[in-house]
Amino acid sequence: MRGLTFSAPAGSFTALMGASASGKSTWAKLLNAILLPQAGEILIDGLSTAAAENRALIRRRVSLVSQNPDDQIVATTVEEDVAFGPGNLGLPSTEVRERTDEALRLTGLESLRFKDVGRLSGGQKQKLALAGALALRPKALVLDEATAMLDPAGRDEILDMVCALRRRKNLTVFWCTHRAEEALRAERLVVLRGGVVALDGVPADILSRPDTADYGILPPPCGILLQKLAAAGCPAPERPALSPGSCADALTALWARREREEIHGF
């Protein structure tokens, strides 16, 4: 990555998109101080990742959830795995228990606390990875393609959960994804190309552009539908209608307009 200047306020929700090898995973690891920049400086809550003494604290403040939850599972049962992170911090056992219980409750895994992790579904494993990250009580969550291995229902569940946690805990969220419908849930969308910021703005505005394919991203399914309708001569809605609800509203309005025009002979 090069020539990158970026800042995000506390409690914000930023989605990152781009083609493969555009720099999303590198960005995620730079935020967590797993990777260090060769030039420039990264400040997390005022702490520079360049200072070795800051890195452990930065990793407590910024939790990373990766694409494959198996890469983050280190224990044999759900409860033990969630407790591993806070236990490594040297916290008192009572606080480790408190954090573990809270993370299990927030992710809906309380009833599975004694279950063998090898018997979990893909969605349950991703919740477990999220619970382990939350047990560190971070100020920010970085999710690097965290729903890539899930079915549509599982993806929606994880995204809904992260959005709810963000509101409840005032978490700063960075969501790396290939899926435009996920990026629409964010306040801000940053598109990377070749390791630099190519686009930065409101998700609906960026994803309604006709040249998204040039940046290695596709519009959400509703956007593709509206593009095809426009190509067939159907007028596009005045405002981007990229979510299912807004797309349905736009199509209903267009249909009603067409019926009025036919009735009045236009």
N, C-alpha and C positions, 0 to 999 in steps of 0.2 A: 504494500500500500504506500501511497506517496501523495504529498500535497494535500493532506486531509486536515481540515479544521472543523471541529464539531463540538457542540455542547448540548446537554440535555438537562432541564431543570428537574428537581426532585418531584417524584410522583407522576412524571410524564410517561407516555406510552409511545414508543417509536418502533415502527416496523422497518426491517431492512430486507431489500430484495435485490436480485441480480442473477445473472447467469452463473452456472457452475464456474468456480475459480475466479469469481469477481471480487472476492475478499471478505465475504460475510463471516466465515468461520475464523478467519484471521482477526477481524474486528472483535468478534466475541472473546477470543482468547487474549487480546490486548486489554480489553476492559477488565478482565479477571487477573491480569498480570501473569498469566501462564506464558504469554509471549511478551517480549519487551521491544519497544521501537528502536530501530537502528539510528533514527534521527528524530528530533522533536521531543515533545513531552506529553505524557498522559497524566492527568490529574483526576483522581477519584475522591470526591468529597474533600478536595483540597490537598490530598496526599499524592505525591509523585510516585509512579511505579518504578522510577529509576533508582530510588533509595531502597536498598535491600531490607532495611528495617521496617519499611512500610508494607511490604508485600503480604505478609501474613494477615495484617489488619485489613488490607484491601480485599483479600479473598474472603474475609468474614463479612465484609460489607456488600460484596458483589458475588452472588452465587450463580454458577453456570450449570445449566441443564442441557445435556448433549442430545444428539439425535438418537443414539442407541442407549437405552437405559441400562443395558447389561454392562456397559463400560463404567457405570457409577455404582453398581451394586457390589458391596464388599462383605456382606454378612449372610447368614443362612436363613434368618427369619426377618419378617418385616420390621418388627420392633427393634431388633438388634441393628438393622441397617440404618434406620432413622437416628438411632442413638449414637451411631459411630462418630458423626461429625462433631456434635457438642462434646462427646466424651474425649475426643482428641484435643479439644481446647483446654482440657484440664479443669473443667467446671465441677463444682460439687455435685454429687450424685443426685441430690434433690432437684437441682436446676436441670440436669440432664434429663431426668424423668419428666419434669414440667415441660421442657421444650419438645421432648418426644411425644408426649400426650397431645400437646397443642398442634404439632405438625400432622399427626395422625387424624386429629379431629378436622383440621382445615381441609385435608385432602380426602376425607371420607374413608379412611383406611382403618378406623378404630376396630371394626369387627374382624379385621384380617391381621391384627398385630402379631399373632403367634403362628401365622401361616408360613410355610416354607416358600422362599422367594422363587424357587424353581417351579412352583405350581401356579404362579401368577400368570394372568393373561398379559398381552402386550400393553393394554391400557392401564392395567393395575401396576405394571412395572414402571410405566411413565409417571403415574401418580406417586409411586414410591421414590423415584428420582427427585420429583418435585418436593416431596415431604422431607427428604434428606437435605435439600437446599434450604427449605424454610426453617428447619431446625437450627440453622446457624443464625437465624433472625437477621437476614441481610437487609440492606437499604435498597438494593437493586437486584433484579432477576434478569439474567441473560439466557434466553432460550434459543439454542441453535438447532433449527429444524426439529424441534421437540415433538412434532406430530407426524413426522414423515413416515413412520412405520405403523400408523394407526389407520383404522377405517374411518369413514366420514363421521359416524356417531362418536367415536373415540376422540377424533380431532376437535369436534365441537365441545365435548365435555371438558377437555384439558384447557381449551381457550376460554371457555366460560369460567372455569375455575380460576385461571390466572387473572382474568378481568375482575372477578369478585374479590380476590385477594388484594389486587392493586388498590381497589377502592377502600377496603377494610383496613389495610396496613399502610396506605400511602406509599406503595412500592413504586420505584422507577423500573419500567419494563422495557427491555430491548428484545424484539421478537424477530428472529431471522427466519425467513420462509421463502418458498417458491410459490406459494398459493396466494393469489390476489384476494380471494374471499377472506383469508385470515388478516391480511394487511389492512383491509377496510375497517377492521375493528380498532385500529390504532388512531392516534391523533395526528401522527406525522409519519410520512413514508420517505425513507432515504433509499435511493437506487444506486447501487455501486456498479461500475463498469471498469474493468482493468485496474482495480484497486483504488479508484478515485470516486468521489461523489459525482454522479452524472445528473441526478434529479433529486430534489428535496422539496417536499411540500405536502399539501393535503392529499391523503390517499385517493379519494374519489376523483380529484382533479387529474392526478398523474395517471391513474388506471383507466381514465376515459380518453386518454390521448390516442390518436390513431397509429402512433409509431412505437408502442410499447414493445413490440417484438424486436425492435432494434436494440433494446436494452436487455434482451434475454428474458423478458417476462411476458406473460399473457394476461389479458384482462380476465376478470371473473366470468363464470359461465353466463351470467345475466348480461354482462357487457358484450360478450361474443354474440349472444342472441340479438341484442339491439343493433350491433354492427351489421349482422346479416339482414335484418329487417330494413335497415337503412339502405343497404346495397340493392334490395329488392324494390326500393321506392317508397318505403314507409318512413314518414318524417321522424327524425329523432326527437326525443323529449328535450325540453329546454335545459333541464338540469340533469347531471349524470344520475342514472338510475341503475346502480350496479349491485345493490342487495336485492334478494328475492322480493321483499316487501315493496321497495321503491320501484322495482321493475314492474311488478304487478299493477301498482298504482298508475305508472306511466302508460302501460299498455291499455289499461281500462280507460284512461283519459283520451288516448288516441282513438280508441274504438268508438267512444261516445262522440268524439269530434267528427269522425267519418260518418257516423249515422246522421248527425245533424246536417252535415253537408249534403248527404244524399236526399234527406227529406226536403231541404230547401232548394235542391236542384243545383248546387254549386259543383 
